[in-house]
Amino acid sequence: MKMKEYAKAIVAAITAGLAALATGLADGTMSPVEWVLVASAVVAAGGVVFGVPNADPEDAPEHLAEG
């Protein structure tokens, strides 16, 4: 198992979680419902990004191809 394969999903999950946490902390406190929303954002963002396959570099337009 390579970490590189999961990096985008992990970053998306962390970013969504932090955004939801910041929103929940806007009033200075976190309710149980807000914690559930943070967890839901983490799972949803990580799952959606993980489910989308990486693009094949050979299919990239020539101006974006490496090399």
KASUL-V6287 format. One line per field, one symbol per residue. ss: DSSP state (2 for helix, 1 for strand, 0 for the rest). A space follows every 50 residues. Layout:
ss->???
//
This chain:
ss->00222222222222222222222222200002222222222222222222 20000022200000000
//
